[in-house]
Amino acid sequence: MAVTVEVIPESFGGFLVHKWLLWVGERYFFLGQDLKVCDRLLGRDPVAVAREVATACGLEACDLRRKDCRDALGAIILDAVGGEEALEGLAPWELGVE
């Protein structure tokens, strides 16, 4: 099943932040602000996550404007939450870290 992350730019207190949605097939899950997702959901430093995504895409730096990088990030997140089976029966907001 196709998995990807949709990146939604948003202004927060004068700063630009990015909200993430995880898409698994036709279902989506609101995750929340990028830094909070890395810390609270993945339990990892955002720089480490960016490096892993870049490596998966064969790049020196993570570029979430590229679909292959968003797909790689989606796969990392899906793996961290326990795979597709762990998402069965969850509502779209139940993975949110806000």
C-alpha positions as CSV (number, residue, x, y, z in Angstrom):
1,M,0.0,0.0,0.0
2,A,1.3,3.5,-0.8
3,V,2.5,5.5,2.1
4,T,3.6,9.2,2.1
5,V,3.6,12.3,4.2
6,E,1.9,15.5,3.2
7,V,3.6,18.7,4.4
8,I,1.4,21.6,5.2
9,P,3.2,25.0,5.9
10,E,1.7,27.1,8.6
11,S,2.6,30.3,10.4
12,F,2.8,29.9,14.2
13,G,3.8,32.9,16.3
14,G,5.6,34.6,13.4
15,F,7.5,31.4,12.5
16,L,6.9,29.1,9.6
17,V,6.3,25.5,10.8
18,H,5.2,22.4,9.0
19,K,2.3,20.1,9.9
20,W,2.5,16.6,8.7
21,L,-0.3,14.2,7.5
22,L,0.5,10.5,7.1
23,W,-1.3,9.0,4.1
24,V,-1.6,5.2,4.0
25,G,-3.5,4.3,0.9
26,E,-6.7,6.4,0.9
27,R,-6.6,7.0,4.7
28,Y,-4.8,9.9,6.4
29,F,-3.7,10.5,9.9
30,F,-3.0,14.0,11.3
31,L,0.4,13.9,13.0
32,G,1.1,17.5,13.9
33,Q,4.0,19.8,13.8
34,D,7.2,18.4,12.3
35,L,9.5,18.9,15.3
36,K,6.9,17.5,17.7
37,V,6.4,14.4,15.5
38,C,10.1,13.7,15.5
39,D,10.4,14.1,19.2
40,R,7.1,12.6,20.5
41,L,6.1,10.1,18.0
42,L,9.4,8.9,16.6
43,G,11.5,9.6,19.8
44,R,14.3,10.9,17.7
45,D,16.1,14.2,16.9
46,P,14.8,15.9,13.8
47,V,18.3,16.0,12.3
48,A,18.6,12.2,12.7
49,V,15.3,11.8,10.9
50,A,16.3,14.1,8.1
51,R,19.5,12.2,7.7
52,E,17.7,8.9,7.4
53,V,15.3,10.3,4.9
54,A,18.1,11.8,2.8
55,T,20.0,8.5,2.9
56,A,16.9,6.6,1.8
57,C,16.6,9.0,-1.2
58,G,20.3,8.9,-2.1
59,L,20.7,12.6,-1.3
60,E,23.1,14.6,0.9
61,A,20.2,16.6,2.4
62,C,16.5,15.8,3.1
63,D,14.2,17.6,0.6
64,L,10.5,17.1,1.5
65,R,9.5,18.9,-1.7
66,R,10.4,15.6,-3.4
67,K,7.8,12.9,-3.4
68,D,10.5,10.1,-2.9
69,C,11.6,11.9,0.3
70,R,8.0,12.2,1.5
71,D,7.4,8.6,0.8
72,A,10.6,7.6,2.7
73,L,9.5,9.7,5.6
74,G,6.1,8.0,5.5
75,A,7.7,4.6,5.6
76,I,9.8,5.6,8.6
77,I,6.8,6.8,10.5
78,L,4.7,3.8,9.5
79,D,7.4,1.5,10.8
80,A,7.7,3.5,14.0
81,V,4.0,3.1,14.8
82,G,4.0,-0.6,14.2
83,G,2.9,-0.9,10.5
84,E,-0.4,-0.9,8.8
85,E,-1.9,-3.4,11.2
86,A,-1.4,-0.9,14.1
87,L,-3.5,1.7,12.3
88,E,-6.6,-0.4,11.8
89,G,-9.5,1.1,13.7
90,L,-7.7,4.3,14.5
91,A,-9.4,7.6,13.8
92,P,-7.5,10.2,11.8
93,W,-6.5,12.3,14.8
94,E,-5.3,9.4,17.1
95,L,-1.7,9.7,16.1
96,G,-1.6,13.5,16.6
97,V,1.1,14.9,18.9
98,E,-0.2,18.4,19.3
